[in-house]
Amino acid sequence: MVATPAWPPQSTPRLFVADPLARGHVLKIDAAQAHYLISVMRTAEGDPVKLCDDVTGEWLATAREVRKRDLTLEVTEHLRDRETVPDFWLCLSPIKKGRIDWMVEKACELGAARIVPVLTRRTVVDKVKVDRLRAHMVEAAEQCGRTALPHLCQPVKLAALLADWPTERTLFFADEGGGVPAARAMAAHPGPAALLIGPEGGFDDAEREAIRALEQAVGIGLGPRILRADTAAAAAMAVWMATAGDW
């Protein structure tokens, strides 16, 4: 007996859309998303497309009225609910274009609930293009099968971040002056958490003292080697996810 192919197939394209989804809704897709479906994925009428709205989960839709620059999608079936997101924030000092894009992509893939750009005295990037970072984040979520997007915050100065820090959330920070090994520290402090990664030049002495003065702050070490900021972020996030049981 010939096996029935899985439906929808694994190759079905995925898109995040802004409007809440429901069975029977018809959406017009244009601009970059239409180009992706029509020119890149060669979507034809009747083909399946997976849609996510970051609220109700993932839906199956069918392509209708495919034209040169736009198409419509009819929502037909609810595939799964929005995923449960680990209560973890990544607070990162912006670094140069390309590397910060990579950091945001990996934070999304690893399951961060919130991403907070943090401005420090040694931050070398003058402006943070939040819209560009969000586009990279959405693309990563579409490709890795996430049904939830991290909340991407506007940049905040380090002093303001510390002043408004939630009492119930542990703040792990990569301490160049030495700290508890990351896995041990994270296992000892379960619950809501965040990771603070400094700029390429590190925190200055005053900033380090201000962070250490925060009751919820825990300095962590990331091994014997000097890691670049983006590598440190991905490595420490992976340790927290494994320790918290998300993996």
Beta strands, then each sheet from edge to edge (+ up, - down):
strand 1: 14-16
strand 2: 26-29
strand 3: 48-52
strand 4: 58-64
strand 5: 71-80
strand 6: 88-92
strand 7: 114-119
strand 8: 151-152
strand 9: 156-157
strand 10: 170-174
strand 11: 180-181
strand 12: 193-197
strand 13: 217-221
sheet 1: 1+ 3+ 4- 5+ 2-
sheet 2: 8+ 7+ 6+ 12+ 10+ 13+ 11+
sheet 3: 8+ 7+ 9+
end
